[in-house]
Amino acid sequence: MLPLPKLQITALVALFIVVGLSAPSEAQVTYRFIAEEPPRVKHFLDVDRVDGERTKREDLRLIWRLTNLIERSPIGAMSTRTREEINCQSNEIRSMLVVSYAGTDGAGQIIASLRAENLEWRPITPGKLDARLAEWACAMDPRPPPKPVGAPAKKDEKK
């Protein structure tokens, strides 16, 4: 094999750095802007984690709602992530967990975490924020993507 000239080696290293920096990491999350409540709050849906598989029912979706605050809350939070369940058939929603973060986008130190004691369903009002969340979440396919042909089976999965 012939040695590469120094210029070609530099170009290849630069290409690997650019590709590495532009490739999404597993830690990145895709958010869909849902609504803004001026002047304080912006709401987003974590579209990478709309989950219907865990519920085992096609009419339910588990979602994460990200809320970015414009000003720090009284407890010092700049964002919250709320785990919610949406019943697409009966048009209802319930909050299960709220986590408050010191930084925006659900980053930084966790300031508080509150697990709901009362898991009662509440109706989704048309034209409101919950209706926008439900519209997006219920339109998404809740099933996991198909496995590639020849993919190994999981330990607990039977062939």
Secondary structure as UniProt FT lines:
FT   HELIX           6..22
FT   TURN            26..27
FT   STRAND          31..37
FT   TURN            38..40
FT   STRAND          41..46
FT   HELIX           47..49
FT   TURN            53..56
FT   TURN            58..59
FT   STRAND          60..69
FT   TURN            74..75
FT   STRAND          79..87
FT   TURN            88..91
FT   STRAND          92..101
FT   TURN            105..106
FT   STRAND          110..115
FT   STRAND          122..123
FT   TURN            126..127
FT   HELIX           129..139
FT   TURN            149..150
FT   TURN            155..156
//
